[in-house]
């Protein structure tokens, strides 16, 4: 399983939220939400992988 750089995702999320707070453009908020959804999916995959490896 390839490890994703979660710190990079968090940095990108924080950048988009800062831009949203500064300019109020909904596009920035939408991008931040998309990053959160990607991270949630990644966490589910990692947890499933951990369960599989623990049961072996």
C-alpha positions in Angstrom: 0.0 0.0 0.0 1.4 3.4 -1.0 1.5 5.9 1.9 0.1 9.3 1.1 1.7 12.4 2.5 -1.1 13.4 4.9 0.9 16.4 6.0 0.8 17.8 2.4 -3.0 17.3 2.3 -3.3 19.1 5.6 -1.1 22.0 4.4 -3.2 22.2 1.2 -6.4 22.2 3.2 -5.2 24.9 5.5 -4.1 27.0 2.5 -7.5 26.7 0.9 -9.3 27.6 4.1 -7.1 30.6 4.6 -7.9 31.8 1.0 -11.6 31.2 1.7 -11.4 33.3 4.9 -9.5 36.0 3.1 -11.6 36.3 -0.1 -14.8 34.4 0.7 -14.7 32.6 -2.7 -16.8 29.4 -2.5 -14.3 27.6 -4.8 -11.7 27.6 -2.0 -14.2 26.1 0.5 -15.2 23.5 -2.1 -11.5 22.5 -2.6 -11.0 22.2 1.1 -14.0 19.9 1.4 -12.7 17.8 -1.4 -9.4 17.4 0.4 -11.2 16.3 3.6 -13.2 13.7 1.7 -10.0 12.3 0.1 -8.4 12.1 3.5 -11.5 10.3 4.9 -11.4 7.7 2.1 -7.6 7.3 2.7 -8.2 6.7 6.4 -10.8 4.0 5.7 -8.4 2.2 3.3 -5.6 2.4 5.9 -7.8 1.0 8.6 -9.0 -1.8 6.3 -5.4 -2.6 5.5 -4.4 -2.7 9.1 -7.3 -5.1 9.9 -6.2 -7.4 7.2 -2.6 -7.4 8.2 -3.5 -7.9 11.9 -5.6 -10.9 11.1 -2.8 -12.7 9.2 
